[in-house]
Amino acid sequence: VPYGGRGPDLNAHRPHLRIVPGKLGGAPHVARTRVESQALSALATSGLPVATVYSLYPSLSHEAIDDALSLERQLQQNLGQRAA
């Protein structure tokens, strides 16, 4: 998040995500993986249907992917930008 931007709402419970200092540079990611929420969002915002994103990551639950996309939407809204 750029300086002056607002980070994630840590009160909004997203049980499938983690933010761990030192792991993946502190980037939000799906728990017990190295799949960053930003990577999943990039696929969705590039025009891929969410169903296709699900199929690209068969080891992730749909709920985990949905949590990641939700977080990234929130971050983009906080910055006044568009997200999937």
GUPA-282142 format. One line per 10 residues: number of its first residue (from 1); their letters; for each residue x, y, z of N, C-alpha, C, O. Coordinates in Angstrom, 1 decimal. Layout:
BEGIN
NUM) A) X:Y:Z:X:Y:Z:X:Y:Z:X:Y:Z ~ ...;
***
This chain:
BEGIN
1) VPYGGRGPDL) 0.9:-1.2:0.0:0.0:0.0:0.0:0.9:1.2:0.0:1.8:1.3:0.9 ~ 0.7:2.1:-1.0:1.6:3.3:-1.0:1.4:4.2:0.3:0.4:4.1:1.0 ~ 2.4:5.0:0.5:2.3:5.9:1.7:1.1:6.7:1.6:0.7:7.2:0.6 ~ 0.4:6.8:2.7:-0.8:7.5:2.8:-2.1:6.7:2.5:-3.2:7.2:2.8 ~ -1.9:5.5:1.9:-3.0:4.6:1.6:-3.5:3.9:2.9:-2.8:3.9:3.9 ~ -4.7:3.4:2.8:-5.2:2.7:4.0:-5.0:1.2:3.7:-5.3:0.7:2.6 ~ -4.6:0.5:4.8:-4.4:-0.9:4.7:-5.7:-1.7:4.9:-6.8:-1.1:4.9 ~ -5.6:-3.0:5.0:-6.8:-3.8:5.1:-7.5:-3.6:6.4:-6.9:-3.3:7.4 ~ -8.8:-3.8:6.4:-9.6:-3.7:7.7:-9.3:-5.1:8.4:-9.9:-6.1:8.0 ~ -8.5:-5.0:9.4:-8.2:-6.2:10.1:-9.3:-6.7:11.0:-9.2:-7.8:11.6;
11) NAHRPHLRIV) -10.4:-5.9:11.2:-11.5:-6.4:11.9:-12.4:-7.2:11.0:-13.3:-8.0:11.5 ~ -12.3:-7.1:9.7:-13.1:-7.9:8.7:-12.4:-9.3:8.6:-11.4:-9.4:8.0 ~ -13.1:-10.2:9.2:-12.5:-11.6:9.4:-12.5:-12.3:8.0:-13.5:-12.5:7.4 ~ -11.3:-12.6:7.6:-11.1:-13.4:6.4:-10.3:-14.7:6.8:-9.1:-14.6:6.8 ~ -11.0:-15.7:7.2:-10.3:-16.8:7.8:-9.3:-17.6:7.0:-8.5:-18.3:7.5 ~ -9.4:-17.4:5.7:-8.5:-18.2:4.8:-7.2:-17.4:4.5:-6.4:-17.9:3.7 ~ -7.1:-16.2:5.0:-5.9:-15.4:4.6:-5.0:-15.1:5.9:-5.5:-15.2:7.0 ~ -3.8:-14.9:5.6:-2.8:-14.5:6.6:-2.0:-13.4:6.1:-1.7:-13.2:4.9 ~ -1.5:-12.5:7.1:-0.5:-11.5:6.8:0.5:-11.7:7.9:0.3:-11.5:9.1 ~ 1.7:-12.2:7.5:2.7:-12.6:8.4:4.0:-11.8:8.1:4.6:-11.9:7.1;
21) PGKLGGAPHV) 4.4:-11.0:9.1:5.6:-10.2:8.8:6.8:-11.2:8.5:7.0:-12.1:9.2 ~ 7.5:-10.9:7.5:8.7:-11.7:7.1:8.3:-12.8:6.1:9.2:-13.3:5.5 ~ 7.0:-13.2:6.0:6.7:-14.2:5.0:6.1:-13.5:3.8:5.1:-12.7:3.9 ~ 6.7:-13.7:2.7:6.2:-13.1:1.4:6.3:-11.5:1.5:5.4:-10.9:1.0 ~ 7.2:-11.0:2.3:7.4:-9.6:2.5:6.2:-9.0:3.2:5.9:-7.8:3.1 ~ 5.5:-9.8:4.0:4.3:-9.3:4.7:3.0:-9.1:3.8:2.0:-8.5:4.3 ~ 3.1:-9.7:2.6:1.9:-9.6:1.7:0.8:-10.5:2.2:1.1:-11.6:2.6 ~ -0.4:-10.1:2.0:-1.5:-11.0:2.3:-1.5:-12.2:1.4:-1.2:-12.1:0.2 ~ -1.7:-13.4:2.0:-1.7:-14.6:1.2:-2.7:-15.6:1.8:-3.1:-15.5:2.9 ~ -2.9:-16.7:1.0:-3.8:-17.7:1.4:-3.1:-18.5:2.5:-1.9:-18.9:2.3;
31) ARTRVESQAL) -3.7:-18.8:3.6:-3.1:-19.5:4.7:-2.5:-20.8:4.2:-3.1:-21.6:3.4 ~ -1.3:-21.1:4.8:-0.6:-22.4:4.5:-0.2:-22.5:3.1:0.1:-23.6:2.6 ~ -0.1:-21.4:2.4:0.4:-21.4:1.0:1.3:-20.2:0.8:1.5:-19.4:1.7 ~ 1.9:-20.0:-0.4:2.6:-18.9:-0.8:1.9:-18.1:-1.9:2.5:-17.3:-2.6 ~ 0.6:-18.3:-2.0:-0.2:-17.7:-3.0:-0.7:-16.4:-2.5:-1.6:-16.3:-1.6 ~ -0.2:-15.3:-3.0:-0.6:-13.9:-2.6:-2.0:-13.5:-3.1:-2.4:-13.9:-4.3 ~ -2.7:-12.8:-2.3:-4.0:-12.4:-2.7:-3.9:-11.4:-3.9:-4.8:-11.4:-4.8 ~ -2.9:-10.7:-4.0:-2.7:-9.8:-5.2:-2.5:-10.6:-6.5:-3.0:-10.1:-7.5 ~ -1.9:-11.7:-6.4:-1.7:-12.5:-7.6:-3.1:-13.0:-8.1:-3.4:-13.0:-9.3 ~ -3.9:-13.5:-7.2:-5.3:-14.0:-7.6:-6.1:-12.8:-8.1:-6.8:-13.0:-9.1;
41) SALATSGLPV) -6.0:-11.7:-7.5:-6.7:-10.5:-8.0:-6.3:-10.1:-9.4:-7.1:-9.7:-10.2 ~ -5.0:-10.1:-9.6:-4.5:-9.7:-10.9:-5.1:-10.6:-12.0:-5.4:-10.1:-13.1 ~ -5.3:-11.9:-11.8:-5.9:-12.7:-12.8:-7.4:-12.3:-13.0:-7.8:-12.2:-14.1 ~ -8.1:-12.0:-11.9:-9.5:-11.7:-12.0:-9.6:-10.3:-12.7:-10.6:-10.1:-13.5 ~ -8.8:-9.4:-12.4:-8.9:-8.0:-13.0:-8.4:-8.0:-14.4:-8.7:-7.1:-15.2 ~ -7.7:-9.0:-14.8:-7.2:-9.1:-16.2:-8.3:-9.6:-17.1:-8.2:-9.7:-18.4 ~ -9.5:-10.0:-16.5:-10.6:-10.4:-17.3:-10.9:-11.9:-17.2:-11.9:-12.3:-17.8 ~ -10.1:-12.7:-16.5:-10.5:-14.1:-16.3:-11.7:-14.2:-15.4:-11.8:-13.5:-14.4 ~ -12.6:-15.0:-15.8:-13.8:-15.3:-14.9:-13.3:-15.9:-13.6:-12.3:-16.7:-13.6 ~ -13.9:-15.7:-12.5:-13.5:-16.2:-11.2:-13.5:-17.8:-11.3:-12.7:-18.4:-10.7;
51) ATVYSLYPSL) -14.5:-18.3:-12.1:-14.5:-19.8:-12.2:-13.2:-20.3:-12.8:-12.7:-21.4:-12.5 ~ -12.6:-19.5:-13.7:-11.3:-19.9:-14.3:-10.2:-19.8:-13.3:-9.3:-20.7:-13.2 ~ -10.2:-18.8:-12.5:-9.2:-18.7:-11.4:-9.3:-19.9:-10.4:-8.3:-20.4:-10.0 ~ -10.6:-20.3:-10.1:-10.8:-21.5:-9.3:-10.1:-22.7:-9.9:-9.4:-23.4:-9.2 ~ -10.3:-22.8:-11.2:-9.7:-24.0:-11.9:-8.2:-24.0:-12.0:-7.5:-25.0:-12.1 ~ -7.6:-22.8:-12.0:-6.2:-22.6:-12.0:-5.5:-23.0:-10.7:-4.3:-23.3:-10.7 ~ -6.3:-22.9:-9.6:-5.8:-23.2:-8.3:-6.6:-24.3:-7.7:-7.3:-24.0:-6.7 ~ -6.6:-25.5:-8.2:-7.5:-26.6:-7.6:-7.2:-26.9:-6.2:-8.1:-27.5:-5.5 ~ -6.0:-26.6:-5.7:-5.7:-26.9:-4.3:-6.2:-25.9:-3.3:-6.2:-26.1:-2.1 ~ -6.7:-24.8:-3.8:-7.3:-23.7:-3.0:-8.8:-23.9:-3.0:-9.4:-24.2:-4.0;
61) SHEAIDDALS) -9.4:-23.6:-1.8:-10.9:-23.7:-1.8:-11.4:-22.4:-2.4:-10.8:-21.4:-2.5 ~ -12.6:-22.5:-2.9:-13.3:-21.3:-3.5:-13.4:-20.2:-2.5:-13.3:-19.0:-2.8 ~ -13.6:-20.6:-1.2:-13.8:-19.6:-0.1:-12.5:-18.9:0.1:-12.5:-17.7:0.3 ~ -11.3:-19.6:0.0:-10.0:-18.9:0.1:-9.8:-17.9:-1.0:-9.3:-16.8:-0.8 ~ -10.1:-18.3:-2.2:-10.0:-17.4:-3.3:-10.9:-16.2:-3.2:-10.5:-15.1:-3.5 ~ -12.1:-16.5:-2.8:-13.1:-15.4:-2.6:-12.6:-14.4:-1.5:-12.8:-13.2:-1.7 ~ -12.0:-14.9:-0.4:-11.5:-14.0:0.6:-10.4:-13.2:0.0:-10.3:-12.0:0.3 ~ -9.5:-13.8:-0.8:-8.4:-13.0:-1.4:-8.9:-11.9:-2.3:-8.5:-10.8:-2.2 ~ -9.9:-12.2:-3.1:-10.5:-11.2:-4.0:-11.2:-10.1:-3.3:-11.1:-9.0:-3.6 ~ -11.9:-10.5:-2.2:-12.6:-9.5:-1.4:-11.6:-8.6:-0.7:-11.8:-7.4:-0.7;
71) LERQLQQNLG) -10.5:-9.1:-0.2:-9.5:-8.2:0.4:-8.9:-7.3:-0.6:-8.8:-6.1:-0.3 ~ -8.5:-7.8:-1.8:-8.0:-6.9:-2.8:-8.9:-5.8:-3.2:-8.6:-4.7:-3.5 ~ -10.2:-6.2:-3.3:-11.3:-5.2:-3.7:-11.3:-4.1:-2.6:-11.3:-2.9:-3.0 ~ -11.2:-4.5:-1.4:-11.3:-3.5:-0.3:-10.0:-2.6:-0.4:-10.2:-1.4:-0.2 ~ -8.9:-3.2:-0.6:-7.7:-2.4:-0.7:-7.7:-1.4:-1.8:-7.3:-0.2:-1.7 ~ -8.2:-1.8:-3.0:-8.4:-0.9:-4.1:-9.4:0.2:-3.8:-9.2:1.3:-4.2 ~ -10.5:-0.2:-3.2:-11.5:0.8:-2.8:-10.9:1.9:-1.8:-11.1:3.1:-2.0 ~ -10.1:1.4:-0.9:-9.4:2.3:0.0:-8.5:3.3:-0.7:-8.3:4.4:-0.3 ~ -7.9:2.8:-1.8:-7.0:3.7:-2.6:-7.8:4.4:-3.7:-7.2:5.2:-4.4 ~ -9.1:4.2:-3.8:-9.9:4.8:-4.8:-9.6:4.3:-6.2:-9.8:5.0:-7.2;
81) QRAA) -9.2:3.0:-6.3:-9.0:2.4:-7.6:-10.0:1.3:-7.8:-10.8:1.0:-7.0 ~ -9.9:0.8:-9.0:-10.9:-0.3:-9.5:-10.2:-1.7:-9.2:-9.0:-1.8:-9.5 ~ -11.0:-2.6:-8.8:-10.5:-4.0:-8.6:-11.6:-5.0:-9.0:-12.8:-4.6:-9.2 ~ -11.3:-6.3:-9.1:-12.2:-7.3:-9.5:-13.2:-7.5:-8.4:-14.1:-8.4:-8.6;
***
